């Protein structure tokens, strides 16, 4: 359409075009918040999914540590005593270095 024909088309169909525009505005007003809420919920779901995966890994690690503690595994208990409680065997010396 050339500009003159477009002007005539708009002038002849003013009421239906305005009604369509008004309908679009009403739909946007009522559904705009819903779309924003949907987007926010999807972002929150992604965040919680990542957090759940991290917590699952941590749970497995803690379950494994608990299993070793319940079995009283001598190697694990020795490693735990040395690293966490700084225990040494008789005749050994422990060296501590400051972290920079």
N, C-alpha and C positions, 0 to 999 in steps of 0.2 A: 504494500500500500504506500502510496505517496502521501506526504504530509497533509495535503488538502483532503484526501479521502479519509484519512485517519481522523481528522478533525470532525468531519461529517459523521463518521461512524460513532465517535464518542458522543457527539451532540445528540444523535438520534437514540442512542442506547444509554442515556444518562442514568435513568432509574435502575435498570438491572445491574449496571456496573457499580453504582453506589450501594445497592443491596448486597452484591457480592463482596464488596470491600467491607461493609459493615459486618457481614457474616464472618469474614476472615478475622476481623478485629475481635469479635466476640469469642470465636474459637480460640484465638491466641490468648485472650484474657483467662479463659477457663482452663485451658490445657497447658499453657505456658509453664505454670508452677509445677504441674505434674511431670513435664519433661525434665525440668531442672531437678526435681526430686529424684527421678529415675536415674539421671546422670550421677547425682551425688551418691545414691545407693550402690550403683555399680562400682564407683571408685572405692567406697567403703568395703564392699565385698572383696575386691582385689586385695586391699590392705589386710583384711582379716584372713584371707586365704594364705597370704605370705606369712603372716604371724602364726597361723595354725601349723604350717609346714615347719617353721623354726621350732615351735614348741614340741612338735612330734619328734624332731631330732633330739632335742634336749631330753625329752622323756625317755627315749631309747637309751641315751647315754647314762642317765641316772638309774634306769632299771638294770643296766649292765653292771654299774658300780655296786648297786644294792645286792645283786646276785653274787658278786665276788666277795662282798663283806659277809653275806650269810654263809657262804661256803668256807669262810675263813682261809682263803687262798694265801699261803705264806708269802709268795712273791709280791702279791698285791698289797698285803698288809705291810711288808717291809718298805715297799716303795712309798706307801702312804705315810708311814712313820717318818721316813727320811725327808720327804718333800714338805709335808704339812706341819710336822711337829719338830723338825730339825734334829731328829735322833740319830746317833751314830753308834757304831759297834765299838766295843772296848778297843782302845789303841788307835782309833781313827781320829782324824781332825777334820773339822768342817770349816771351809773357807766361805765367807760371805763377801760379796762385792756390791758396792753401791751401784744402783742403776742410774744411768745418766739420761 
